[in-house]
Amino acid sequence: MMRYPFRSAGVVAALLLPFALEAQAQKPSLTHDDYDRWNSIDDESLSNDGSWAVWAVVPGEGDSRVRARQLDEGGQITFQRASEPAFTADSRWLVATISPPWALVDSLRRADDRDAIPGDSLVIVELAQFMEMETAHRRVGEVRSRRIAETGAFVAVHLAAPDDDEGEEDSAPEGEGEEEGEPRDRGRTGTPLVLYDLAGDAEYRFEHVTDYRFTDDGAWLFLTRTTPEGTGDGVVRVDTGTGAETVALAGPGQYSRLAVQDDGVTAAVLTDRDAPDDEAGTMSLYWIDADGEAHLAAAPGSEGVPAGWSISGDRTPQISASGARLIFGLRPPPLERDPELEDLLDDEVVEVDIWSWTDDRLQPMQLVQLGSDTTHAYLAQAPTDGGPVVPLAGLDMPDMRFAADDDAPVALGLSDLPYRKLVSWDGTYNDAWAVDLATGERTLMVEKLRGSPQLSPEGRWAWWWDGERRGWFARSTDGGDEIALSSGIPHPVYNELDDRPQPPGSYGAAGWTEGDEAIVLYDRHDLWLVNPDDPASARSLTEERGRAEGLRFRLVDTDPESNAVPLDDAVILSAFDYTTKESGLYRDRFDGTSAPAPLIFEAAQISSPTRAKDADRFLFTRQTFETFPDLLVSGPDFDDPRKLSDANPQQDEVAWGTAELVEWTSNDGTPLQGILYKPENFDASRQWPMMVYFYERSSDGLHRYVTPSAGGSSINYSFYVSRGYLVFVPDIPYEIGHPGESGLDAVVPGVQYLANQGFVDRERIGVQGHSWGGYQIAWMITRTNLFAAAEAGAPVANMTSAYGGIRWGTGMSRMFQYERTQSRIGGTLWDAPLLYIENSPLFALDKTETPLLMMHNDEDTAVPWEQGIELFVALRRLDKPVWLLNYNGEPHGLTRDANRRDWAVRMQQFFDHYLMDAPAPVWMEEGVPALLKGKSLGLRTSSTISDDDADATRR
């Protein structure tokens, strides 16, 4: 094992690096208050005709706004306090949500008067008219939801409550307002819905609506109703052109899970209207035909429904595109309570978890999945021609996967039941069958597959990745032999950089061509067309230009309504240079007449573009570390993109930085890459403090913009660089069995390479990481004193005790983590005990001299927080400088904004103290006793408080 000399114990120079701070005086550094000023862009889209673009600008804190740009004439509309913008299908109207002022909401929250917070409203704008007179808009409020038809200019707005508050509340509490003979609990009654026919300048109001759906052609709107007395309950079909309504299904009861047929006019719904009063909630499935007539499709006791089984109310039915069948869920008979418990009071019933070696899943995993197990729907199909129900899934084959074409004759049935124990230490395995949807008959496709197979769009093929054999395979759903799809591709189709002790993953697939005739697979660089009937004839659709030029080509989906890879039309490819990290877009034709040709390619991260539905106009972004990904619009050649948004002009007011690629060699001779972020006033003739952060491989993100924010666990590159730090982010390859040493052998040579350039202050290097990165830092500081300070978030200290722990978020054993995945030991604790000890920081903590800060929370569901405690108490016993922050009730990473900001401040204080000679805050010097919890944060430094304040803090 390579050993590194410990850092000199001499006194660190007291120089505060005044040059770094003075040089940046021309622009202020980022502060924690700046997080609120930074905006993100959400809900961007183009109108179908490509004439307008719209987006929402969302600040870190405050009111969002919506901006719409007229692309040809240059007009612009801005709505304050707006979000969730969308165009109508005819591109004439814009719809957006208007929220109450953020300041008002904040003040009411602080006054603990949340009931007084107003609801959202809606604005509908006629774009052309608004540009002329700024009056062609209407306001609707308060709204619960809205939907826009996919054709025409119809908007349905579900109001939060009626004008007179009728139906606003839930049904009366038990025992209040009940009358003898009331059929059943009404639940929540519906609220008004308004249908706007914008093109026809008409609106229609409907009362007591609980759910609603447009048909794809916009001609019909289906509504479900729940009325206070039950007299108007049912399903209504509305003619959107006239507002005329037709009752399709009626009767007191609840109506839920409304579904509308794709590209059709039929609907389906679940209802308990047929259930006796004492069985309220027992569902039946109805479908509504093109004439608006309702038909019973399935109910308990229907032909084909297993005895004792019921219709699941937890899955929305699905109507095939042709309307020929309904897919819905069945539920097995409920488990009966043991009679021996019948006479017991609630406080006499024992609550005990019994862990048994015979369980297919650990008890914690069963408890985590209890809700989904209880509500699991076993799928079945009901033909709309009146035939019997056909159960598809069952207790022995619980899961189903359907083809993209929902009229395909088959589906895939999946079962992991025989292999559930393996998930604790190996992986997820499945058996899979092709299931005939007309009869329910099964044909075995594959056994004990790691993962699960898929169906081709029209259901002709089941296809899957087999990591053990490092290839793609398929089988006809009609039966027949297995086909090695990727056998004719002359290059690896598995991830060659996958260094975990498990079968590697694939590079993926672009999809199938029309009629399931062929599949398009990826290798590391290119696209390959494979005919399942002749896989040896595989052809590179990109003429292997990606491999020749070191690029990665991937297909951009510009037509989300199509399930097929086009072979005859021009396509757009995303491109990425593995070495330089440049990216861009290429055009190609897959008919073999041309090679990929660049459209835009540069030292930036170019997003996959979205295309206007009915026009050759594209929306995309370009970002670098220095450039926020504002919206760009272009034509099909991407030769003259125009910038639409300017979300963060305030960036010019603060010190920022640059990002560059760094290359060095690890101790075992592996060429490595990483990212070095430098302050914008960087001067190579001076020495700078440097932060190091890592998490496996990150260099492909060289051109990623980093928004200033208080993250859930780790340092913010932009913030630290702005304040005068260098930030180094190295890649790490791993050797199985030696993850700790692998990290050390990659990171330390990279740091030393940069230090040898002369601009890094060797005495002021810090390191920070979380989870896997936190573990590696805890291990590194037992082998080297290169770092002046370290933060290790949620670290594993002792692999021998962590090995048998539980990931409480999933209920899974942590064994798989060490044997097969990220921890990369590659064997059991009994097979390789010395490797577990070698890779555990705990057993070498006496060698540590680096001050360590940790954040590990008591509700961590990934890494048991006892691991952080083991590390802390050991270092405390050894009298080493160590701090452990536990944010009560938080999981693996921080979720509450207040906690995130607090953590960002404390990390800055910690590293500023050790790397910039800043005074230590009270929480570092003296701690914060439990007596002062909630009364003092200890964030002030002793140099900023009086003696009296200091005494009070100590008390």
Sequence and secondary structure as in RCSB ss.txt:
>XXXX:A:sequence
MMRYPFRSAGVVAALLLPFALEAQAQKPSLTHDDYDRWNSIDDESLSNDGSWAVWAVVPGEGDSRVRARQLDEGG
QITFQRASEPAFTADSRWLVATISPPWALVDSLRRADDRDAIPGDSLVIVELAQFMEMETAHRRVGEVRSRRIAE
TGAFVAVHLAAPDDDEGEEDSAPEGEGEEEGEPRDRGRTGTPLVLYDLAGDAEYRFEHVTDYRFTDDGAWLFLTR
TTPEGTGDGVVRVDTGTGAETVALAGPGQYSRLAVQDDGVTAAVLTDRDAPDDEAGTMSLYWIDADGEAHLAAAP
GSEGVPAGWSISGDRTPQISASGARLIFGLRPPPLERDPELEDLLDDEVVEVDIWSWTDDRLQPMQLVQLGSDTT
HAYLAQAPTDGGPVVPLAGLDMPDMRFAADDDAPVALGLSDLPYRKLVSWDGTYNDAWAVDLATGERTLMVEKLR
GSPQLSPEGRWAWWWDGERRGWFARSTDGGDEIALSSGIPHPVYNELDDRPQPPGSYGAAGWTEGDEAIVLYDRH
DLWLVNPDDPASARSLTEERGRAEGLRFRLVDTDPESNAVPLDDAVILSAFDYTTKESGLYRDRFDGTSAPAPLI
FEAAQISSPTRAKDADRFLFTRQTFETFPDLLVSGPDFDDPRKLSDANPQQDEVAWGTAELVEWTSNDGTPLQGI
LYKPENFDASRQWPMMVYFYERSSDGLHRYVTPSAGGSSINYSFYVSRGYLVFVPDIPYEIGHPGESGLDAVVPG
VQYLANQGFVDRERIGVQGHSWGGYQIAWMITRTNLFAAAEAGAPVANMTSAYGGIRWGTGMSRMFQYERTQSRI
GGTLWDAPLLYIENSPLFALDKTETPLLMMHNDEDTAVPWEQGIELFVALRRLDKPVWLLNYNGEPHGLTRDANR
RDWAVRMQQFFDHYLMDAPAPVWMEEGVPALLKGKSLGLRTSSTISDDDADATRR
>XXXX:A:secstr
         S       HHHHHHGGGS    GGGGGG EEEEEEEE TTSSEEEEEEEESSS  EEEEEETTT  
EEEEETEEEEEE TTSSEEEEEE   HHHHHHHHHTT GGG    EEEEEEHHHHHHHS  EEEEESEEEEEE S
SSSEEEEEESS TT TT S S  TTSS  TT  S   S  EEEEEEETTTTEEEEEEEEEEEEE TTSSEEEEEE
  SSSTT EEEEEETTT  EEEEEESSS EEEEEE TTSS EEEEE TTS GGGTT BEEEEE TTS EEEEE T
T TTS TT EE SSS  EE TTSSEEEEEEE       GGGTT  GGGS       TT SS HHHHHHTHHHHHH
  EEEEEETTS   EE  BTTB EEE  SSTT SEEEEEE GGGGGGGGTS  EEEEEEEETTT  EEEEEEEEE
S  EE TTSSEEEEEETTTTEEEEEETT    EEGGGG SS  B TT  SSS   B  EEEEBGGG  EEEE SS
 EEEE TT GGG EETTTTHHHHHTEEEEE    TT  SB SSSEEEEEEEETTT  EEEEEEETTTT   EEEE
EESSEE   EE TTSS EEEEEE SSS   EEEE TT SS EE     GGGGGS  EEEEEEEEE TTS EEEEE
EEEETT  TTS EEEEEE  S  GGGTT        SSS  HHHHHHTT EEEEE     TT HHHHHHHHHHHH
HHHHHTTT EEEEEEEEEEETHHHHHHHHHTTT    SEEEEES    HHHHTT EETTTTEESHHHHHTSTT  
 S TTT HHHHHHT GGGGGGG  S EEEE  TT SSS HHHHHHHHHHHHHTT  EEEE  TT  SS  SHHHH
HHHHHHHHHHHHHHHH    BHHHHT   GGGTTT    SBGGGS HHHHHHHH 
